[in-house]
């Protein structure tokens, strides 16, 4: 059946699993590609669905309004910590990169004053040492830290658990690897890795730290479900973009548009708060750096290209060259994506199979090649005389050796000359972009130099992308786009002969167009470009080029991150199902494979045999009615069954159910025991020791299964199943035959549940919600003889545990009801003054002279009344 799906071109997630390459050691290799040799610890789905078993329901029943408020407060506090941690990580990376680059260029410029050859060798050695440190960290310490990390994080938020991408060592490798690769002058950026860094910080905070390296805290271990971790990782992604570009709003929109598959308004607030915290941390760091505490380049290396003093207005006739920029961006961006696909496949099939040593050689060779090009090409370019300085301009020509700015004097015979190719080549990428974006610098760069830089840097970016180092594509994309944008600006100035046309504005539009043509982002990218340039007037033009470039790029291939995710074997569920799914049903997607199910009371030996025979992560649990008909009662997760087998406390000798369907039996597990472990590997059936006596025991699965899994009829269209699966973040859906009858219909009004209201003077107990109405109806059916009980009795529950702090106590004696409403302080004092005497008389008359029983009932100390005649007393405690 699978072969038929392949022939039909169906791209459903189930088929993606069968094509998934897996890793031998459960981790990613140097370029983030998954090995195809084994399926033992490959990619798995995340359990975003809430498993509403009895352990979960007991835990929820014990939680009051205080816990709900506490949980919300902790989430906001974690958002604060994520913002602070990501901001500090960005500060450390930027300052380190800028200082390494500053020392490198200062030392090189000092040496070339005496000998260009010695300076050239020193420049190569420094870059080589930095790149070697980066690739060595990745290959020997944190393989999952290679690349930008955005495709992996996008897969995680789409519901895919990739081993190793959010570990502590991945975070360390990402930070220090980015410093080495970017500081070493490779054609890549640190912005993509910062997104991965923020996600790692968020995940580590949510799981309480790293237990492997003894850096954990129980106080922080508050979020153990995949749903909570997903929200935290989303905050971390937004924080990474906000820290990389100093664009808090752009970070929120990036998380919404590019990486997340699930969104809600409450998450929006926390993501926005996290990005705002990052902006504050970065602003404080920049203020501290401006006082000279950060070494080289006092701004700290944070990206901000202020062109607010650039072109003030634009004419209608300029829209044509701007549209041309959008078309060029779409074409070059699609070409870039396709070339990186070819290069990555070649690396995977021929190069990286040979081991880590080859990966190190490759990165070092690319480092030497990049250093030779960036140092050697400016030597072949003739210097240009400095333009006449504007009295009000702060731009110095030429700039001081080793300092940042425009007009680099490199291999020039005169003092008042500069090398335009060295201004963008022999410089940090941030300063090169700042030079290309700079306003009022007409004719600073010649068309020949820009074209040379475009071809060489474009080639270097394609070759470098995919090496075993942390690599982002934001800044290289901005450099490529700003180069051809400035070229179009030069031709526009020469053609229209207008003085108000600024080449820096066209460079900005070119940068936006290339990013749009490569990454296919629109809204978030538009806001990021406006925030980093501080020029709101260019917003309509940026929107224009983004729309054009994305439309052109979509003709040829998908976005960069989607293509890289596909190469890495990450089965993303896209936002829209394939057209062929409209002609298929859920039953056809299931195939003809037999469904493995478990009985409600399963023998331990049978459970072990089933777990060893397959790698399924969920099993339907089947019981039988009194007539012998099979009845699906829920879904049992593999991880939960392994927990039961390991603990052994639920083993029983009898093959009969030990718990009633209502779950009244005692649950000896906390819901947190079933939480997914931090390492993402969890328990294996091979790790559990079971004796021969254990194998002969039985387990009643009813209290531990999910009694309400999602089910669809077998003839439902695959498009509907796809949308349901993706939008709810599911891992399993049961396909069942058509139902024989309908027990009810839920409409919008049934979902508009009102909450109980409290007044300062009175407190009414009333059944206002749909759930309360159904609960009252069920109680009336169970007690038909007392069908005329008041509305208050609909809230009574027999055989319960009772909590301290009662506000309402209800007694029923032989059909008569005695009720007290403790509604304010006066009534409480009045009732308590006369209640003890009557209460003791009532208690002793019904329970004898057992003072302990009466005292326990008086203090509500978890006394159950299951052995008491139900016609005597019902007790309901509420807050």
C-alpha positions in Angstrom: 0.0 0.0 0.0 2.9 2.4 0.7 4.2 1.9 -2.8 0.9 3.0 -4.1 1.1 6.2 -2.0 4.5 6.9 -3.4 3.3 6.5 -6.9 0.4 8.8 -6.3 2.8 11.4 -4.9 1.2 11.6 -1.5 3.4 13.5 0.9 1.7 12.6 4.2 3.6 12.5 7.4 3.1 8.7 7.9 5.0 8.1 4.6 7.7 10.5 5.7 8.4 8.2 8.6 9.2 5.3 6.3 11.6 7.5 4.4 13.2 8.9 7.5 17.0 8.4 7.8 18.0 7.6 11.4 21.2 7.9 13.4 23.3 5.2 14.8 24.0 7.0 18.0 20.8 9.0 18.3 22.4 12.3 17.4 23.0 14.5 14.4 26.2 14.4 12.5 28.3 17.4 11.6 25.9 19.0 9.1 22.8 18.0 10.9 21.9 15.2 8.5 20.4 12.1 10.0 22.1 8.8 9.2 20.2 6.2 7.3 21.8 3.1 8.8 19.5 2.4 11.7 16.0 3.2 13.1 16.7 2.6 16.7 16.9 6.2 18.0 15.6 8.1 15.0 13.2 11.0 14.8 10.0 10.7 16.8 6.9 12.7 17.3 6.2 14.8 20.4 3.1 14.2 22.6 1.4 17.6 22.5 -1.9 15.9 23.3 -2.9 15.9 27.0 -3.3 12.3 28.2 -6.3 12.6 30.4 -5.9 9.4 32.4 -6.9 9.0 36.0 -3.5 10.1 37.3 -3.9 13.3 35.4 -7.5 13.8 36.6 -6.6 13.3 40.2 -3.8 15.8 39.9 -6.1 18.3 38.4 -8.7 17.7 41.0 -6.3 18.6 43.8 -5.3 21.8 42.1 -7.2 24.9 43.1 -7.3 28.5 41.8 -4.1 29.3 43.7 -2.2 26.7 41.7 -3.5 28.0 38.5 -2.4 31.5 39.3 1.0 30.2 40.5 1.4 28.2 37.2 0.7 31.3 35.2 3.1 33.4 37.3 5.9 30.8 36.8 5.4 30.9 33.1 5.8 34.6 33.0 8.9 34.3 35.2 10.4 31.8 32.9 9.7 34.2 30.0 11.7 36.8 31.9 14.6 34.3 32.5 14.6 33.3 28.8 14.8 36.9 27.8 17.6 37.7 30.2 19.6 34.5 29.3 19.3 34.9 25.6 20.2 38.6 25.8 23.3 37.8 27.8 24.3 35.1 25.4 23.9 37.5 22.5 26.0 40.1 24.3 28.7 37.5 24.9 28.8 36.3 21.3 28.8 39.7 19.8 31.5 41.2 22.0 33.7 38.1 21.6 33.3 38.2 17.8 34.0 41.9 17.5 37.0 41.7 19.8 38.5 38.7 17.9 37.9 40.5 14.6 39.2 43.8 16.0 42.4 42.2 17.3 42.8 40.4 14.0 42.5 43.4 11.8 44.5 45.7 14.1 47.4 43.2 14.2 47.2 42.6 10.4 47.2 46.3 9.6 50.2 46.9 11.9 52.1 44.1 10.2 51.3 45.1 6.6 52.8 48.5 7.3 56.1 46.6 7.1 55.3 43.6 5.0 52.2 42.6 3.1 53.3 39.0 2.9 53.8 38.7 6.7 50.4 40.4 7.2 48.8 38.0 4.8 50.2 34.9 6.6 49.2 36.3 10.0 45.7 37.0 8.7 45.3 33.4 7.4 46.7 31.8 10.6 44.3 33.8 12.9 41.3 32.9 10.8 42.4 29.3 10.5 42.8 29.0 14.3 39.4 30.4 15.0 37.7 28.2 12.4 39.6 25.1 13.6 38.4 25.8 17.2 34.8 26.0 15.9 34.8 22.9 13.8 36.6 20.9 16.5 34.0 21.8 19.1 31.2 20.8 16.7 32.7 17.5 15.6 33.9 16.3 19.0 31.6 17.8 21.5 28.3 19.0 20.0 27.4 17.6 16.5 23.8 18.9 16.8 25.1 22.5 17.0 26.2 22.5 13.3 24.3 24.7 10.9 21.8 27.4 11.8 19.6 25.2 13.8 16.4 26.9 12.5 15.2 23.8 10.4 15.6 21.6 13.5 13.8 24.1 15.8 11.1 24.5 13.2 10.7 20.7 13.1 10.5 20.6 16.9 7.7 23.2 17.0 6.0 21.2 14.2 5.9 18.2 16.5 9.2 16.4 15.7 11.6 15.4 18.4 15.1 15.3 17.0 17.7 13.9 19.5 20.3 16.3 20.8 19.2 19.6 19.4 18.2 21.2 22.8 20.9 19.8 25.1 23.3 21.8 27.3 26.3 20.8 25.2 24.5 21.9 22.1 24.0 25.3 23.7 27.7 25.5 24.6 28.8 24.3 21.1 26.5 26.8 19.5 27.8 29.8 21.5 31.6 29.1 21.2 31.3 27.6 17.7 29.6 30.7 16.4 32.4 32.9 17.9 35.0 30.9 16.1 33.2 30.6 12.7 32.1 34.2 12.5 35.2 35.6 14.0 37.2 33.5 11.6 35.8 35.5 8.6 33.7 32.7 7.0 30.8 33.7 4.8 28.1 33.0 7.4 26.4 34.8 10.2 25.6 34.4 13.9 21.9 35.3 13.7 20.6 31.9 12.8 22.6 30.2 15.6 21.2 32.8 18.0 17.7 31.5 17.3 18.9 28.0 18.2 20.7 29.4 21.3 17.5 31.0 22.5 15.6 27.8 22.0 18.2 25.8 24.0 18.1 28.2 26.8 14.4 28.1 27.0 14.3 24.3 26.9 17.0 24.0 29.6 15.2 26.4 31.9 11.9 24.5 31.4 13.5 21.2 32.4 15.4 22.6 35.3 18.9 22.6 33.7 21.2 19.7 32.7 21.3 16.6 35.0 24.2 15.1 33.0 26.5 18.0 33.9 25.0 18.4 37.4 23.6 21.9 36.6 20.0 21.3 37.5 17.6 22.7 40.0 14.4 21.1 41.2 12.9 24.5 41.7 12.9 25.1 38.0 11.5 21.7 37.0 8.0 22.9 36.7 7.2 22.1 33.0 7.6 18.5 32.0 5.1 18.2 29.2 5.8 18.7 25.6 3.1 21.3 25.4 4.8 23.5 28.0 8.2 23.0 26.5 6.9 24.0 23.1 5.7 27.3 24.4 9.0 28.0 26.1 11.0 27.1 22.9 8.8 29.5 21.0 9.7 32.2 23.4 13.4 31.3 22.9 13.2 31.5 19.1 11.6 35.0 19.3 14.2 36.1 21.8 17.0 34.9 19.5 15.9 37.0 16.6 15.2 40.0 18.9 18.8 39.7 20.3 20.4 39.2 16.9 18.8 42.2 15.2 17.7 44.3 18.1 14.2 43.8 16.6 11.7 42.7 19.3 8.6 43.0 17.2 10.4 41.3 14.3 11.3 38.4 16.7 7.6 37.9 17.6 6.6 37.9 14.0 9.4 35.6 13.0 8.3 33.0 15.6 4.7 33.3 14.4 5.4 33.3 10.6 8.4 31.0 10.2 9.0 28.5 13.0 5.7 27.8 14.9 2.9 25.5 13.7 0.6 26.3 16.7 -0.2 29.7 18.2 -2.6 31.3 20.7 -3.1 34.7 22.2 -1.7 33.8 25.6 1.5 32.7 24.0 1.7 35.9 22.0 1.8 37.9 25.2 4.6 35.9 26.7 6.6 35.9 23.5 6.2 39.7 23.2 7.3 40.1 26.8 10.4 37.9 26.2 11.4 39.9 23.2 10.9 43.2 25.1 13.2 41.8 27.9 15.8 41.0 25.3 15.7 44.5 23.9 16.2 46.0 27.3 19.2 43.7 28.1 20.8 44.5 24.7 20.2 48.2 25.2 21.8 48.1 28.6 24.8 46.2 27.2 25.2 48.7 24.4 25.2 51.6 26.8 27.9 49.8 28.9 30.0 49.1 25.7 29.9 52.7 24.6 31.8 53.7 27.7 34.8 51.6 26.4 34.3 48.5 28.4 33.9 46.1 25.4 37.3 46.5 23.8 37.3 46.9 20.1 34.4 48.5 18.3 32.6 50.1 21.3 29.1 49.4 19.9 29.5 45.7 20.9 28.9 44.4 17.4 25.1 44.5 17.6 23.5 44.9 14.2 22.0 48.3 13.7 22.3 50.1 10.4 20.8 53.5 10.9 19.9 55.0 7.5 17.4 57.5 8.8 19.4 60.2 7.1 19.1 58.5 3.7 16.7 59.1 0.8 13.8 61.1 2.0 11.3 60.4 -0.9 11.0 58.5 -4.1 9.3 59.1 -7.4 7.0 56.9 -9.4 9.6 56.3 -12.0 11.9 54.7 -9.4 9.4 51.8 -8.9 10.6 50.1 -12.0 14.2 49.6 -10.9 12.9 48.7 -7.4 10.7 46.0 -9.0 13.8 44.8 -10.9 15.6 44.5 -7.5 12.7 42.2 -6.4 13.0 40.1 -9.5 16.7 39.7 -9.1 16.3 38.8 -5.5 13.8 36.1 -6.3 16.0 34.6 -9.0 19.3 34.7 -7.0 17.5 33.5 -3.8 16.0 30.5 -5.6 19.3 29.7 -7.2 21.0 29.9 -3.8 18.6 27.4 -2.4 19.1 25.0 -5.3 22.9 25.2 -5.2 23.0 24.6 -1.4 20.8 21.5 -2.0 23.3 20.1 -4.5 26.3 20.9 -2.3 24.7 19.5 0.8 23.7 16.3 -1.0 27.3 15.9 -2.3 28.7 16.4 1.2 26.3 13.9 2.7 26.9 11.2 0.0 30.6 11.5 -0.6 32.4 13.7 1.9 31.0 13.6 5.5 30.7 9.8 5.4 34.5 9.6 5.8 34.4 10.9 9.4 35.1 13.9 11.5 38.7 14.4 10.3 37.4 15.1 6.8 35.0 17.6 8.2 37.8 19.4 9.9 39.9 19.4 6.8 37.0 20.8 4.8 36.3 23.7 7.1 40.0 24.6 7.4 40.4 24.5 3.6 37.3 26.8 3.2 38.8 29.1 5.8 42.1 29.4 3.9 40.3 30.0 0.6 38.1 32.7 2.2 41.1 34.4 3.7 43.0 34.3 0.4 40.1 35.8 -1.5 39.3 38.6 1.0 43.0 39.6 1.3 44.2 39.0 -2.2 41.4 40.4 -4.4 41.7 44.0 -2.9 45.4 43.9 -3.8 44.4 43.6 -7.5 42.1 46.7 -7.3 43.4 50.2 -7.9 42.8 52.7 -5.1 40.6 55.7 -5.6 41.1 59.2 -4.3 39.0 60.2 -1.3 35.9 62.3 -2.1 35.6 65.9 -0.9 34.6 65.7 2.7 31.3 67.2 3.7 31.8 69.7 6.6 28.9 68.1 8.5 29.8 64.5 7.8 31.4 62.3 10.4 32.8 59.9 7.8 36.6 60.0 7.7 38.6 59.2 4.5 40.6 57.2 4.8 39.8 55.6 8.1 42.4 54.9 10.7 44.1 51.5 10.3 42.3 48.8 12.3 39.2 51.0 13.0 35.7 50.4 11.7 34.2 52.7 9.1 34.2 53.5 5.4 37.1 54.1 3.1 39.8 51.5 3.9 43.3 52.5 3.0 44.6 49.1 1.8 47.7 48.8 -0.5 47.4 52.4 -1.6 50.3 54.5 -2.6 48.9 57.8 -1.2 47.5 58.8 2.1 44.2 60.3 0.7 43.2 57.2 -1.2 41.1 54.2 -0.3 40.4 50.7 -1.7 36.7 50.3 -2.3 36.9 46.5 -2.6 38.8 46.2 0.7 36.1 48.4 2.3 33.7 45.5 2.0 36.0 42.5 1.7 38.7 43.2 4.3 36.2 44.0 7.1 33.7 42.4 9.4 30.4 41.5 7.8 28.5 43.9 10.1 30.8 46.8 9.1 30.7 45.8 5.4 26.9 46.0 5.5 27.0 49.3 7.3 29.3 50.6 4.6 27.0 49.4 1.8 23.9 50.8 3.5 25.6 54.1 4.3 23.8 57.2 3.0 25.4 60.1 1.2 28.3 58.0 -0.1 27.6 58.2 -3.8 30.3 56.7 -6.0 32.1 55.2 -3.0 32.0 51.8 -4.7 32.6 51.2 -8.3 30.3 48.9 -10.3 33.3 46.6 -11.1 34.2 46.2 -7.4 30.6 45.5 -6.4 30.2 42.9 -9.2 33.5 41.2 -8.2 32.4 41.0 -4.6 28.9 39.7 -5.5 30.3 36.8 -7.5 33.0 35.8 -5.1 31.0 36.2 -1.9 27.9 34.4 -3.4 30.2 31.5 -4.3 31.8 31.4 -0.8 28.3 31.6 0.8 27.1 28.5 -1.2 30.3 26.5 -0.5 30.4 27.5 3.2 26.8 26.7 4.0 26.7 23.1 5.2 30.1 22.8 6.8 30.4 21.4 10.3 30.2 24.8 12.0 27.4 27.0 13.3 26.2 28.9 10.3 23.5 31.5 9.8 22.3 32.9 6.5 20.8 36.2 7.5 23.9 38.3 7.3 25.4 36.7 4.2 22.0 37.1 2.5 22.0 40.8 3.5 25.5 41.3 2.1 24.6 39.6 -1.2 21.4 41.5 -1.6 22.9 44.9 -0.6 25.6 44.4 -3.2 23.4 44.0 -6.2 21.0 46.5 -4.8 23.7 49.1 -4.7 24.6 48.1 -8.3 21.0 48.9 -9.4 21.2 52.1 -7.4 24.3 53.2 -9.3 22.6 52.5 -12.7 19.5 54.4 -11.5 21.5 57.4 -10.4 23.3 57.5 -13.8 20.1 57.0 -15.7 17.7 59.5 -14.0 20.4 62.0 -13.0 18.6 62.9 -9.8 20.4 64.1 -6.8 17.9 62.7 -4.2 18.5 59.1 -5.2 20.6 57.4 -2.5 22.5 54.2 -3.3 22.2 53.0 0.3 18.5 52.9 0.0 18.7 50.6 -3.0 21.2 48.5 -1.1 18.6 48.0 1.7 16.0 47.0 -0.8 18.4 44.5 -2.4 19.0 42.9 1.0 15.3 42.5 1.7 14.7 41.1 -1.8 17.4 38.4 -1.5 16.2 37.3 2.0 12.7 37.2 0.6 13.7 35.2 -2.4 15.7 32.7 -0.3 13.9 32.4 3.0 10.4 33.3 1.7 9.5 35.4 4.7 7.4 38.5 4.3 5.8 40.1 7.3 8.5 39.3 9.9 11.3 40.2 7.5 9.7 43.5 6.6 9.5 44.5 10.2 13.0 43.3 10.9 14.4 45.4 8.1 12.5 48.5 9.3 13.7 48.0 12.9 17.4 47.5 12.0 17.5 50.5 9.6 15.3 52.9 11.7 13.6 54.2 8.6 9.8 53.8 8.5 9.5 55.7 5.3 10.9 52.8 3.3 8.3 50.4 4.6 6.1 50.4 1.4 9.2 49.8 -0.8 10.4 46.9 1.4 6.9 45.4 1.1 7.0 45.7 -2.6 10.3 44.0 -3.2 9.5 41.3 -0.6 6.3 40.4 -2.4 7.9 40.3 -5.8 11.0 38.3 -4.7 8.9 35.7 -2.8 6.5 35.3 -5.8 9.4 34.8 -8.2 11.2 32.4 -5.8 8.1 30.3 -5.2 8.1 29.5 -8.9 11.3 27.5 -8.6 11.5 25.9 -5.2 10.6 26.2 -1.5 12.2 28.4 1.2 15.7 27.7 2.4 14.7 26.3 5.8 12.0 24.0 4.3 14.5 22.7 1.8 17.1 22.1 4.4 14.6 20.4 6.7 13.7 18.0 3.9 17.4 17.3 3.3 17.8 16.5 7.0 14.9 14.1 6.9 12.7 16.2 9.1 9.1 15.3 8.1 7.4 18.7 8.4 3.6 18.9 8.2 3.1 22.0 6.0 0.3 24.4 6.6 -1.7 23.1 3.6 -2.3 19.5 2.7 -1.5 18.2 -0.8 -4.1 18.3 -3.4 -4.1 14.5 -3.9 -5.3 14.1 -0.3 -8.7 15.4 -1.3 -9.3 12.2 -3.3 -8.2 9.9 -0.4 -9.9 8.7 2.8 -8.5 8.0 6.2 -8.9 4.2 5.7 -6.7 4.4 2.5 -4.0 6.2 4.4 -4.0 3.5 7.1 -3.1 0.8 4.6 -3.7 -2.9 5.2 -1.4 -3.3 8.1 -2.9 -5.1 11.1 -3.5 -2.8 14.2 -1.7 -4.0 17.3 -3.9 -3.6 20.3 -3.8 -4.4 24.0 -6.4 -5.9 26.2 -7.5 -4.0 29.3 -5.9 -6.5 31.6 -2.7 -7.5 29.9 -0.3 -10.2 30.9 3.2 -8.8 31.6 4.8 -11.3 29.3 2.4 -10.4 26.4 3.1 -6.7 26.9 6.9 -7.3 26.8 6.5 -9.4 23.7 4.5 -6.7 21.9 7.0 -3.9 22.9 9.9 -6.0 21.7 8.3 -6.9 18.4 7.7 -3.3 17.1 8.5 0.4 17.7 5.0 1.7 17.8 4.4 4.5 20.3 0.7 4.0 20.9 -1.6 1.0 21.2 -5.4 0.9 21.3 -6.7 -0.8 24.4 -9.7 -3.0 23.8 -12.2 -4.3 26.4 -15.4 -6.3 25.9 -19.0 -5.6 26.7 -21.3 -8.0 28.5 -22.3 -9.3 25.1 -18.8 -10.0 24.2 -18.5 -7.2 21.7 -15.1 -5.5 21.5 -15.0 -2.0 22.8 -12.1 0.5 22.3 -11.6 2.2 25.7 -8.6 4.3 25.1 -5.0 4.7 23.9 -1.9 3.4 25.8 1.4 5.1 25.1 4.5 3.1 24.9 6.3 5.3 27.3 3.6 5.0 29.9 3.5 1.2 29.6 7.3 1.1 30.1 6.9 3.2 33.3 4.4 0.6 34.6 6.7 -2.3 33.8 9.6 -0.6 35.4 7.8 0.3 38.7 6.0 -3.1 39.1 3.8 -1.7 41.8 0.7 -2.2 39.6 1.3 -5.8 39.0 -1.5 -8.2 40.1 -2.0 -11.9 40.2 -5.6 -11.8 39.0 -6.5 -11.4 35.3 -9.7 -9.6 36.3 -9.9 -5.7 36.3 -8.8 -4.2 39.6 -10.3 -0.8 39.0 -13.8 0.2 38.1 -14.4 2.1 34.9 -15.1 5.2 37.0 -11.5 5.1 38.3 -12.4 4.9 41.9 -9.4 2.7 42.7 -6.4 4.3 44.2 -3.7 5.5 41.7 -0.2 4.9 43.0 1.5 7.1 40.4 1.8 10.8 40.0 1.2 12.3 36.6 4.8 13.6 36.6 6.1 10.1 36.6 4.8 9.7 33.1 6.5 12.9 31.9 9.0 12.6 29.1 12.6 12.6 30.4 15.0 15.4 29.6 17.4 13.3 27.5 14.6 12.6 24.9 15.6 8.9 24.9 13.4 7.6 27.8 13.1 4.1 29.0 13.8 1.2 26.7 12.3 -2.3 27.1 15.9 -3.6 27.2 16.6 -1.5 30.3 13.9 -3.2 32.4 14.6 -6.4 34.3 11.6 -8.7 34.8 11.8 -12.0 36.6 9.9 -15.1 35.6 7.4 -14.4 38.4 6.9 -10.9 37.1 6.2 -12.1 33.6 3.3 -14.2 34.9 1.6 -11.2 36.5 -1.0 -8.9 35.0 -1.6 -5.1 34.7 -4.9 -3.4 34.5 -4.3 -0.5 32.0 -7.6 1.3 32.5 -6.3 3.9 35.0 -3.3 4.8 32.9 -4.6 5.0 29.3 -6.0 8.0 27.5 -9.8 7.4 27.7 -10.6 10.0 25.1 -8.3 9.8 22.1 -9.2 11.5 18.9 -11.1 9.3 16.4 -12.2 9.9 12.8 -14.6 7.9 10.7 -12.9 5.7 8.1 -14.5 7.5 5.1 -13.3 11.0 6.3 -11.2 12.7 3.6 -7.5 12.7 4.2 -7.5 16.5 3.9 -9.7 16.8 7.0 -7.5 14.3 8.9 -4.4 16.3 7.9 -5.8 19.6 9.2 -7.0 18.0 12.4 -3.7 16.3 13.0 -1.6 19.4 12.4 -3.7 22.0 14.0 -4.1 20.0 17.2 -0.5 18.8 17.3 -1.5 15.1 17.5 0.6 12.0 17.5 -2.1 9.4 16.9 -5.6 9.3 15.4 -7.9 6.3 15.6 -9.7 5.4 12.4 -13.0 3.7 13.3 -16.1 2.5 11.4 -19.2 4.6 11.1 -20.9 5.1 14.4 -24.3 3.4 14.8 -26.1 6.1 16.8 -25.8 9.6 17.9 -26.1 10.5 21.7 -26.0 14.2 21.2 -25.0 17.2 19.2 -22.7 20.0 20.4 -23.2 23.5 19.1 -21.6 26.8 19.8 -23.9 27.5 22.8 -22.8 24.3 24.4 -19.2 25.5 24.4 -20.0 28.9 26.0 -19.5 27.7 29.5 -20.2 30.2 32.2 -18.2 30.3 35.4 -19.5 30.3 39.0 -19.7 33.9 40.2 -18.9 35.1 43.7 -20.3 38.2 45.3 -18.9 40.0 48.3 -22.2 39.7 50.3 -23.5 36.3 49.1 -22.3 33.3 47.4 -24.6 31.2 45.2 -24.0 27.6 44.4 -25.6 27.0 41.1 -25.1 24.8 38.1 -24.4 27.2 35.3 -22.2 25.2 33.0 -22.9 22.4 30.6 -20.6 20.1 32.6 -22.5 20.9 35.9 -25.8 20.2 34.2 -24.6 16.9 32.9 -23.1 16.0 36.3 -26.5 16.8 38.0 -28.4 14.7 35.5 -26.1 11.7 36.1 -26.5 12.0 39.9 -30.3 12.2 39.5 -30.2 9.1 37.3 -28.1 7.2 39.9 -30.5 8.1 42.7 -33.9 7.8 41.1 -35.6 7.6 44.5 -34.4 11.1 45.4 -35.2 12.7 42.0 -36.8 15.7 43.7 -33.7 16.8 45.5 -32.9 20.5 45.5 -30.4 22.0 43.0 -27.8 22.0 45.7 -27.9 18.3 46.0 -26.8 18.0 42.3 -23.4 19.0 43.5 -23.1 16.3 46.1 -20.7 13.4 45.5 -20.6 10.3 47.6 -17.5 8.4 48.7 -15.1 11.3 48.3 -12.1 12.6 50.1 -12.6 15.9 51.8 -10.3 18.9 52.0 -9.7 21.3 54.8 -11.1 24.8 54.7 -14.8 24.0 54.1 -17.1 27.0 53.2 -20.2 24.9 52.6 -21.2 21.8 54.5 -24.4 19.8 53.6 -26.0 17.0 55.6 -28.9 14.8 54.5 -30.7 12.7 57.0 -33.4 10.3 55.8 -34.3 12.5 52.8 -34.2 15.8 54.8 -31.5 18.3 53.9 -29.6 20.5 56.3 -27.5 23.2 54.6 -25.3 26.0 55.9 -23.9 28.8 53.7 -20.8 30.4 55.2 -21.1 33.5 53.1 -19.4 36.2 55.3 -17.6 36.7 58.5 -20.7 37.4 60.6 -22.5 34.2 59.5 -19.4 32.2 60.1 -19.1 33.5 63.7 -22.8 33.0 64.3 -22.9 29.4 63.0 -19.7 28.4 64.7 -21.0 29.6 68.0 -24.0 27.2 68.0 -22.7 24.5 65.6 -20.4 22.4 67.8 -23.2 21.6 70.4 -25.7 20.5 67.7 -22.9 18.8 65.7 -21.7 16.5 68.5 -25.3 15.5 69.3 -25.9 14.7 65.6 -22.6 12.8 65.3 -22.9 10.7 68.4 -26.5 9.8 67.6 -25.5 8.3 64.2 -22.0 7.1 64.8 -21.9 6.1 68.4 -19.5 7.5 70.9 -16.4 7.2 68.7 -14.8 10.5 69.4 -12.1 10.0 66.7 -14.6 9.6 63.9 -16.5 12.7 65.0 -13.3 14.7 65.4 -12.0 13.7 62.0 -15.3 14.7 60.4 -15.2 18.0 62.3 -11.7 18.8 60.9 -12.5 17.4 57.4 -9.3 15.4 57.7 -9.6 13.3 54.5 -12.3 11.0 56.0 -14.3 8.9 53.5 -17.8 7.9 54.2 -18.0 4.8 52.0 -18.8 2.6 55.0 -21.5 4.9 56.3 -25.2 4.4 55.3 -25.6 6.8 52.3 -29.1 7.7 53.6 -27.6 9.3 56.6 -25.0 11.7 55.4 -23.7 13.2 52.2 -20.9 15.7 52.5 -19.7 18.2 49.9 -16.8 20.6 50.4 -16.2 23.5 48.1 -14.1 26.6 48.1 
